[in-house]
Structures are given as C-alpha cells and as structure tokens.
C-alpha cells in the first residue's frame, strides 16, 4: 500500500452488544461473521515519517 502512496491503520476492537447486528444489516454481511478489526486506509495528508506530539501534560491527567 505504501508503494502506491497509501497509508493504513488496523484497529482491533471488541464490539458492544448490538453493534455487529447493525453493521451486518447496513452492509448486508452474514450474521455468522464476527467483526475483529477494521482497516482504515487512504492517502496520507502529511508525511507519515514526521510526527508531532501535543505536550504530555495536556494529554495525561493523573489523579492521586
């Protein structure tokens, strides 16, 4: 995918009750299928090798 100029992010998740049923109806997927993950992909808007981070104090709260 990278050679084609695309980026991807594989996200695993545990679905809440009823989510798989809604997805199977919306996309006509057999109800016997189990959802384990989704692959989100597309053309990156920035250089993926250049990463910036918000200050950790703005992202993490520690309560004592």
N, CA, C and O atoms as a CHARMM CRD file, in Angstrom:
* protein
*
  256
    1    1 UNK  N      0.82000  -1.17800   0.00000 PROA 1      0.00000
    2    1 UNK  CA     0.00000   0.00000   0.00000 PROA 1      0.00000
    3    1 UNK  C      0.87300   1.25400   0.00000 PROA 1      0.00000
    4    1 UNK  O      0.58800   2.22800  -0.69700 PROA 1      0.00000
    5    2 UNK  N      1.94200   1.20900   0.79500 PROA 2      0.00000
    6    2 UNK  CA     2.81800   2.38000   0.86800 PROA 2      0.00000
    7    2 UNK  C      3.43300   2.69300  -0.49400 PROA 2      0.00000
    8    2 UNK  O      3.56500   3.86000  -0.86400 PROA 2      0.00000
    9    3 UNK  N      3.80800   1.65600  -1.23800 PROA 3      0.00000
   10    3 UNK  CA     4.39200   1.85900  -2.56100 PROA 3      0.00000
   11    3 UNK  C      3.40100   2.53700  -3.50700 PROA 3      0.00000
   12    3 UNK  O      3.79900   3.18200  -4.47700 PROA 3      0.00000
   13    4 UNK  N      2.10600   2.38600  -3.21700 PROA 4      0.00000
   14    4 UNK  CA     1.06600   3.02000  -4.02700 PROA 4      0.00000
   15    4 UNK  C      0.68200   4.39300  -3.50000 PROA 4      0.00000
   16    4 UNK  O     -0.22100   5.03400  -4.03800 PROA 4      0.00000
   17    5 UNK  N      1.36600   4.85400  -2.43900 PROA 5      0.00000
   18    5 UNK  CA     1.09000   6.17000  -1.87800 PROA 5      0.00000
   19    5 UNK  C     -0.04200   6.18600  -0.87200 PROA 5      0.00000
   20    5 UNK  O     -0.59100   7.24500  -0.56800 PROA 5      0.00000
   21    6 UNK  N     -0.39800   5.01200  -0.35000 PROA 6      0.00000
   22    6 UNK  CA    -1.48700   4.93700   0.62800 PROA 6      0.00000
   23    6 UNK  C     -0.93800   4.65800   2.01700 PROA 6      0.00000
   24    6 UNK  O      0.16800   4.13900   2.17100 PROA 6      0.00000
   25    7 UNK  N     -1.71400   5.00500   3.01000 PROA 7      0.00000
   26    7 UNK  CA    -1.39500   4.68900   4.39400 PROA 7      0.00000
   27    7 UNK  C     -2.55200   3.90900   4.97700 PROA 7      0.00000
   28    7 UNK  O     -3.66700   3.97300   4.45800 PROA 7      0.00000
   29    8 UNK  N     -2.30500   3.16900   6.05100 PROA 8      0.00000
   30    8 UNK  CA    -3.35800   2.35800   6.65000 PROA 8      0.00000
   31    8 UNK  C     -3.17600   2.26800   8.15600 PROA 8      0.00000
   32    8 UNK  O     -2.07400   2.43300   8.68000 PROA 8      0.00000
   33    9 UNK  N     -4.28100   2.00300   8.83600 PROA 9      0.00000
   34    9 UNK  CA    -4.28600   1.84000  10.27700 PROA 9      0.00000
   35    9 UNK  C     -5.23600   0.69400  10.60000 PROA 9      0.00000
   36    9 UNK  O     -6.43700   0.79800  10.34900 PROA 9      0.00000
   37   10 UNK  N     -4.71100  -0.40000  11.15500 PROA 10     0.00000
   38   10 UNK  CA    -5.53400  -1.54700  11.52400 PROA 10     0.00000
   39   10 UNK  C     -5.97900  -1.37300  12.97100 PROA 10     0.00000
   40   10 UNK  O     -5.15000  -1.26700  13.87500 PROA 10     0.00000
   41   11 UNK  N     -7.28800  -1.34500  13.18300 PROA 11     0.00000
   42   11 UNK  CA    -7.82200  -1.12600  14.52000 PROA 11     0.00000
   43   11 UNK  C     -8.62300  -2.34100  14.95900 PROA 11     0.00000
   44   11 UNK  O     -9.65000  -2.67500  14.36700 PROA 11     0.00000
   45   12 UNK  N     -8.13200  -3.00100  16.01400 PROA 12     0.00000
   46   12 UNK  CA    -8.85100  -4.12900  16.59900 PROA 12     0.00000
   47   12 UNK  C     -9.83200  -3.58400  17.62200 PROA 12     0.00000
   48   12 UNK  O     -9.57700  -2.55300  18.24400 PROA 12     0.00000
   49   13 UNK  N    -10.94700  -4.26700  17.79700 PROA 13     0.00000
   50   13 UNK  CA   -11.88800  -3.80000  18.80400 PROA 13     0.00000
   51   13 UNK  C    -12.83800  -4.90300  19.23500 PROA 13     0.00000
   52   13 UNK  O    -13.03800  -5.89300  18.53100 PROA 13     0.00000
   53   14 UNK  N    -13.40900  -4.70600  20.39600 PROA 14     0.00000
   54   14 UNK  CA   -14.47800  -5.55900  20.90600 PROA 14     0.00000
   55   14 UNK  C    -15.75300  -4.76300  20.75700 PROA 14     0.00000
   56   14 UNK  O    -15.87500  -3.67800  21.32500 PROA 14     0.00000
   57   15 UNK  N    -16.69700  -5.28000  20.00900 PROA 15     0.00000
   58   15 UNK  CA   -17.90500  -4.50300  19.75400 PROA 15     0.00000
   59   15 UNK  C    -18.89200  -4.62000  20.91500 PROA 15     0.00000
   60   15 UNK  O    -18.94600  -5.63400  21.61000 PROA 15     0.00000
   61   16 UNK  N    -19.65400  -3.57400  21.10100 PROA 16     0.00000
   62   16 UNK  CA   -20.68800  -3.54100  22.12100 PROA 16     0.00000
   63   16 UNK  C    -21.86700  -4.37700  21.63800 PROA 16     0.00000
   64   16 UNK  O    -22.00300  -4.61100  20.43700 PROA 16     0.00000
   65   17 UNK  N    -22.72000  -4.83200  22.55000 PROA 17     0.00000
   66   17 UNK  CA   -23.88400  -5.61600  22.14300 PROA 17     0.00000
   67   17 UNK  C    -24.73200  -4.87200  21.11500 PROA 17     0.00000
   68   17 UNK  O    -25.05000  -3.69600  21.29100 PROA 17     0.00000
   69   18 UNK  N    -25.09100  -5.57100  20.04500 PROA 18     0.00000
   70   18 UNK  CA   -25.94200  -4.99500  19.02200 PROA 18     0.00000
   71   18 UNK  C    -25.20700  -4.34500  17.87400 PROA 18     0.00000
   72   18 UNK  O    -25.79900  -4.11300  16.81900 PROA 18     0.00000
   73   19 UNK  N    -23.91700  -4.03900  18.05200 PROA 19     0.00000
   74   19 UNK  CA   -23.16400  -3.34800  17.00200 PROA 19     0.00000
   75   19 UNK  C    -22.99900  -4.24500  15.77700 PROA 19     0.00000
   76   19 UNK  O    -23.21400  -3.80300  14.64900 PROA 19     0.00000
   77   20 UNK  N    -22.61800  -5.50500  15.99900 PROA 20     0.00000
   78   20 UNK  CA   -22.41600  -6.41200  14.86700 PROA 20     0.00000
   79   20 UNK  C    -23.70500  -6.60800  14.08100 PROA 20     0.00000
   80   20 UNK  O    -23.67100  -6.71000  12.85400 PROA 20     0.00000
   81   21 UNK  N    -24.83100  -6.66000  14.76600 PROA 21     0.00000
   82   21 UNK  CA   -26.11600  -6.81800  14.08000 PROA 21     0.00000
   83   21 UNK  C    -26.41000  -5.60500  13.19700 PROA 21     0.00000
   84   21 UNK  O    -26.85500  -5.75400  12.05800 PROA 21     0.00000
   85   22 UNK  N    -26.16200  -4.40300  13.72400 PROA 22     0.00000
   86   22 UNK  CA   -26.39400  -3.17900  12.94700 PROA 22     0.00000
   87   22 UNK  C    -25.47900  -3.12900  11.72300 PROA 22     0.00000
   88   22 UNK  O    -25.91300  -2.75100  10.63500 PROA 22     0.00000
   89   23 UNK  N    -24.22400  -3.50800  11.90200 PROA 23     0.00000
   90   23 UNK  CA   -23.27800  -3.48900  10.78900 PROA 23     0.00000
   91   23 UNK  C    -23.65800  -4.52600   9.74100 PROA 23     0.00000
   92   23 UNK  O    -23.58800  -4.25400   8.54300 PROA 23     0.00000
   93   24 UNK  N    -24.06600  -5.72700  10.19300 PROA 24     0.00000
   94   24 UNK  CA   -24.44400  -6.75900   9.22600 PROA 24     0.00000
   95   24 UNK  C    -25.65900  -6.32500   8.40800 PROA 24     0.00000
   96   24 UNK  O    -25.74600  -6.64100   7.22100 PROA 24     0.00000
   97   25 UNK  N    -26.59000  -5.61000   9.02200 PROA 25     0.00000
   98   25 UNK  CA   -27.75900  -5.10200   8.28700 PROA 25     0.00000
   99   25 UNK  C    -27.35800  -3.98700   7.32500 PROA 25     0.00000
  100   25 UNK  O    -27.78200  -3.98000   6.16900 PROA 25     0.00000
  101   26 UNK  N    -26.54800  -3.05000   7.79600 PROA 26     0.00000
  102   26 UNK  CA   -26.17600  -1.89000   6.98400 PROA 26     0.00000
  103   26 UNK  C    -25.37600  -2.27300   5.74400 PROA 26     0.00000
  104   26 UNK  O    -25.52900  -1.65000   4.69300 PROA 26     0.00000
  105   27 UNK  N    -24.52700  -3.28700   5.85600 PROA 27     0.00000
  106   27 UNK  CA   -23.64400  -3.64200   4.75000 PROA 27     0.00000
  107   27 UNK  C    -23.94500  -5.01300   4.16000 PROA 27     0.00000
  108   27 UNK  O    -23.15800  -5.53400   3.36900 PROA 27     0.00000
  109   28 UNK  N    -25.07400  -5.59800   4.53700 PROA 28     0.00000
  110   28 UNK  CA   -25.50200  -6.90400   4.02100 PROA 28     0.00000
  111   28 UNK  C    -24.41000  -7.96400   4.20900 PROA 28     0.00000
  112   28 UNK  O    -24.03400  -8.66800   3.27200 PROA 28     0.00000
  113   29 UNK  N    -23.91400  -8.05300   5.44400 PROA 29     0.00000
  114   29 UNK  CA   -22.87400  -9.00800   5.81100 PROA 29     0.00000
  115   29 UNK  C    -23.54600 -10.15200   6.57600 PROA 29     0.00000
  116   29 UNK  O    -24.39400  -9.89700   7.43100 PROA 29     0.00000
  117   30 UNK  N    -23.18600 -11.40400   6.28700 PROA 30     0.00000
  118   30 UNK  CA   -23.79700 -12.52100   7.01400 PROA 30     0.00000
  119   30 UNK  C    -23.61400 -12.37400   8.52800 PROA 30     0.00000
  120   30 UNK  O    -22.53600 -12.00100   8.99100 PROA 30     0.00000
  121   31 UNK  N    -24.64400 -12.66300   9.28000 PROA 31     0.00000
  122   31 UNK  CA   -24.57200 -12.52700  10.74300 PROA 31     0.00000
  123   31 UNK  C    -23.64100 -13.55300  11.37600 PROA 31     0.00000
  124   31 UNK  O    -23.27800 -13.42500  12.54500 PROA 31     0.00000
  125   32 UNK  N    -23.25900 -14.55600  10.62000 PROA 32     0.00000
  126   32 UNK  CA   -22.32600 -15.55500  11.15100 PROA 32     0.00000
  127   32 UNK  C    -20.89900 -15.01900  11.19100 PROA 32     0.00000
  128   32 UNK  O    -20.03500 -15.62100  11.83000 PROA 32     0.00000
  129   33 UNK  N    -20.63300 -13.88800  10.51400 PROA 33     0.00000
  130   33 UNK  CA   -19.30500 -13.29400  10.52000 PROA 33     0.00000
  131   33 UNK  C    -19.09400 -12.53800  11.82200 PROA 33     0.00000
  132   33 UNK  O    -20.01600 -11.90400  12.33400 PROA 33     0.00000
  133   34 UNK  N    -17.87500 -12.60600  12.35800 PROA 34     0.00000
  134   34 UNK  CA   -17.53200 -11.87800  13.57500 PROA 34     0.00000
  135   34 UNK  C    -16.58500 -10.73700  13.21400 PROA 34     0.00000
  136   34 UNK  O    -15.63900 -10.92100  12.44800 PROA 34     0.00000
  137   35 UNK  N    -16.84700  -9.57200  13.76600 PROA 35     0.00000
  138   35 UNK  CA   -16.01500  -8.40600  13.49400 PROA 35     0.00000
  139   35 UNK  C    -14.87000  -8.37600  14.50200 PROA 35     0.00000
  140   35 UNK  O    -15.09700  -8.28600  15.70800 PROA 35     0.00000
  141   36 UNK  N    -13.64100  -8.45200  13.99800 PROA 36     0.00000
  142   36 UNK  CA   -12.45400  -8.42300  14.85500 PROA 36     0.00000
  143   36 UNK  C    -11.68300  -7.12300  14.73400 PROA 36     0.00000
  144   36 UNK  O    -11.05300  -6.67800  15.69400 PROA 36     0.00000
  145   37 UNK  N    -11.73100  -6.51500  13.56200 PROA 37     0.00000
  146   37 UNK  CA   -10.94100  -5.31200  13.31600 PROA 37     0.00000
  147   37 UNK  C    -11.45200  -4.62500  12.06100 PROA 37     0.00000
  148   37 UNK  O    -12.25100  -5.17200  11.30100 PROA 37     0.00000
  149   38 UNK  N    -10.96400  -3.41300  11.87300 PROA 38     0.00000
  150   38 UNK  CA   -11.22800  -2.72700  10.61200 PROA 38     0.00000
  151   38 UNK  C     -9.94300  -2.08500  10.14300 PROA 38     0.00000
  152   38 UNK  O     -9.12800  -1.63300  10.94800 PROA 38     0.00000
  153   39 UNK  N     -9.76800  -2.04900   8.83200 PROA 39     0.00000
  154   39 UNK  CA    -8.59500  -1.44400   8.24100 PROA 39     0.00000
  155   39 UNK  C     -9.02300  -0.13400   7.59900 PROA 39     0.00000
  156   39 UNK  O     -9.76500  -0.10900   6.61600 PROA 39     0.00000
  157   40 UNK  N     -8.53500   0.94900   8.18100 PROA 40     0.00000
  158   40 UNK  CA    -8.82500   2.28000   7.65900 PROA 40     0.00000
  159   40 UNK  C     -7.65000   2.65700   6.76400 PROA 40     0.00000
  160   40 UNK  O     -6.50000   2.61000   7.20100 PROA 40     0.00000
  161   41 UNK  N     -7.92800   3.03000   5.51500 PROA 41     0.00000
  162   41 UNK  CA    -6.82700   3.37100   4.62600 PROA 41     0.00000
  163   41 UNK  C     -7.19600   4.54600   3.73600 PROA 41     0.00000
  164   41 UNK  O     -8.36800   4.85300   3.51700 PROA 41     0.00000
  165   42 UNK  N     -6.16100   5.18700   3.23600 PROA 42     0.00000
  166   42 UNK  CA    -6.35100   6.32800   2.35600 PROA 42     0.00000
  167   42 UNK  C     -5.02300   6.98700   2.07300 PROA 42     0.00000
  168   42 UNK  O     -3.96700   6.47000   2.43800 PROA 42     0.00000
  169   43 UNK  N     -5.08300   8.12400   1.42600 PROA 43     0.00000
  170   43 UNK  CA    -3.86800   8.85700   1.09300 PROA 43     0.00000
  171   43 UNK  C     -3.50700   9.77100   2.26200 PROA 43     0.00000
  172   43 UNK  O     -4.31800  10.61300   2.64900 PROA 43     0.00000
  173   44 UNK  N     -2.31000   9.62400   2.83200 PROA 44     0.00000
  174   44 UNK  CA    -1.91100  10.47400   3.95900 PROA 44     0.00000
  175   44 UNK  C     -1.87200  11.94700   3.55300 PROA 44     0.00000
  176   44 UNK  O     -1.47100  12.28500   2.44000 PROA 44     0.00000
  177   45 UNK  N     -2.29000  12.80700   4.46100 PROA 45     0.00000
  178   45 UNK  CA    -2.26400  14.23900   4.19400 PROA 45     0.00000
  179   45 UNK  C     -0.93000  14.85800   4.61000 PROA 45     0.00000
  180   45 UNK  O     -0.61500  15.97900   4.20900 PROA 45     0.00000
  181   46 UNK  N     -0.15500  14.14100   5.40300 PROA 46     0.00000
  182   46 UNK  CA     1.15600  14.62300   5.84300 PROA 46     0.00000
  183   46 UNK  C      2.18400  13.52200   5.62700 PROA 46     0.00000
  184   46 UNK  O      1.82700  12.37600   5.35700 PROA 46     0.00000
  185   47 UNK  N      3.44200  13.86700   5.74400 PROA 47     0.00000
  186   47 UNK  CA     4.49500  12.86600   5.67400 PROA 47     0.00000
  187   47 UNK  C      4.38900  11.98600   6.91900 PROA 47     0.00000
  188   47 UNK  O      4.56400  12.48800   8.02900 PROA 47     0.00000
  189   48 UNK  N      4.10900  10.69500   6.77000 PROA 48     0.00000
  190   48 UNK  CA     3.91900   9.83300   7.95000 PROA 48     0.00000
  191   48 UNK  C      5.17500   9.65900   8.79000 PROA 48     0.00000
  192   48 UNK  O      5.09400   9.23600   9.94300 PROA 48     0.00000
  193   49 UNK  N      6.33700   9.98200   8.22600 PROA 49     0.00000
  194   49 UNK  CA     7.57800   9.82700   8.98600 PROA 49     0.00000
  195   49 UNK  C      7.85500  11.02600   9.89000 PROA 49     0.00000
  196   49 UNK  O      8.71600  10.95700  10.76700 PROA 49     0.00000
  197   50 UNK  N      7.12600  12.12500   9.67800 PROA 50     0.00000
  198   50 UNK  CA     7.28500  13.32000  10.50700 PROA 50     0.00000
  199   50 UNK  C      6.10700  13.36600  11.47300 PROA 50     0.00000
  200   50 UNK  O      4.96600  13.57300  11.06000 PROA 50     0.00000
  201   51 UNK  N      6.38400  13.17400  12.74700 PROA 51     0.00000
  202   51 UNK  CA     5.31800  13.14000  13.73900 PROA 51     0.00000
  203   51 UNK  C      5.50500  14.26100  14.75100 PROA 51     0.00000
  204   51 UNK  O      6.62100  14.54600  15.18500 PROA 51     0.00000
  205   52 UNK  N      4.41200  14.88000  15.11400 PROA 52     0.00000
  206   52 UNK  CA     4.44700  15.89400  16.16200 PROA 52     0.00000
  207   52 UNK  C      3.51600  15.43400  17.27100 PROA 52     0.00000
  208   52 UNK  O      2.52900  14.74200  17.02400 PROA 52     0.00000
  209   53 UNK  N      3.83800  15.82300  18.48100 PROA 53     0.00000
  210   53 UNK  CA     3.05300  15.39900  19.62700 PROA 53     0.00000
  211   53 UNK  C      2.66800  16.59800  20.47500 PROA 53     0.00000
  212   53 UNK  O      3.44700  17.53400  20.65700 PROA 53     0.00000
  213   54 UNK  N      1.46700  16.54600  20.97800 PROA 54     0.00000
  214   54 UNK  CA     0.99400  17.54700  21.92600 PROA 54     0.00000
  215   54 UNK  C      1.73300  17.31800  23.24700 PROA 54     0.00000
  216   54 UNK  O      2.13900  16.19300  23.54000 PROA 54     0.00000
  217   55 UNK  N      1.90700  18.36200  24.03600 PROA 55     0.00000
  218   55 UNK  CA     2.56700  18.25700  25.32400 PROA 55     0.00000
  219   55 UNK  C      1.88300  17.19100  26.17600 PROA 55     0.00000
  220   55 UNK  O      0.65400  17.14300  26.23500 PROA 55     0.00000
  221   56 UNK  N      2.65200  16.35200  26.82400 PROA 56     0.00000
  222   56 UNK  CA     2.08900  15.24100  27.60200 PROA 56     0.00000
  223   56 UNK  C      1.17200  15.72200  28.72700 PROA 56     0.00000
  224   56 UNK  O      0.20700  15.03900  29.06900 PROA 56     0.00000
  225   57 UNK  N      1.46000  16.87900  29.29800 PROA 57     0.00000
  226   57 UNK  CA     0.60300  17.40100  30.36500 PROA 57     0.00000
  227   57 UNK  C     -0.79400  17.73700  29.86100 PROA 57     0.00000
  228   57 UNK  O     -1.74500  17.74200  30.64300 PROA 57     0.00000
  229   58 UNK  N     -0.93100  18.01300  28.58600 PROA 58     0.00000
  230   58 UNK  CA    -2.24900  18.29800  28.00600 PROA 58     0.00000
  231   58 UNK  C     -3.00700  17.01300  27.66800 PROA 58     0.00000
  232   58 UNK  O     -4.22500  17.03400  27.49000 PROA 58     0.00000
  233   59 UNK  N     -2.27600  15.88700  27.58000 PROA 59     0.00000
  234   59 UNK  CA    -2.89800  14.61700  27.18100 PROA 59     0.00000
  235   59 UNK  C     -3.14400  13.66400  28.33300 PROA 59     0.00000
  236   59 UNK  O     -4.02200  12.80500  28.23900 PROA 59     0.00000
  237   60 UNK  N     -2.39500  13.79000  29.41500 PROA 60     0.00000
  238   60 UNK  CA    -2.46100  12.81800  30.50700 PROA 60     0.00000
  239   60 UNK  C     -2.84000  13.52300  31.80500 PROA 60     0.00000
  240   60 UNK  O     -2.25800  14.54600  32.16600 PROA 60     0.00000
  241   61 UNK  N     -3.82200  12.95800  32.49700 PROA 61     0.00000
  242   61 UNK  CA    -4.23000  13.50200  33.79000 PROA 61     0.00000
  243   61 UNK  C     -4.01500  12.40700  34.82400 PROA 61     0.00000
  244   61 UNK  O     -4.50300  11.28800  34.66700 PROA 61     0.00000
  245   62 UNK  N     -3.28300  12.73600  35.87600 PROA 62     0.00000
  246   62 UNK  CA    -3.03500  11.77900  36.95900 PROA 62     0.00000
  247   62 UNK  C     -3.70200  12.29800  38.20400 PROA 62     0.00000
  248   62 UNK  O     -3.39900  13.39600  38.67200 PROA 62     0.00000
  249   63 UNK  N     -4.62400  11.49700  38.75100 PROA 63     0.00000
  250   63 UNK  CA    -5.30800  11.85600  39.98900 PROA 63     0.00000
  251   63 UNK  C     -4.75700  11.01900  41.11400 PROA 63     0.00000
  252   63 UNK  O     -4.54300   9.81400  40.97800 PROA 63     0.00000
  253   64 UNK  N     -4.53300  11.68200  42.22700 PROA 64     0.00000
  254   64 UNK  CA    -3.97900  10.96500  43.38500 PROA 64     0.00000
  255   64 UNK  C     -5.07200  10.64600  44.37300 PROA 64     0.00000
  256   64 UNK  O     -4.80700  10.04500  45.41400 PROA 64     0.00000
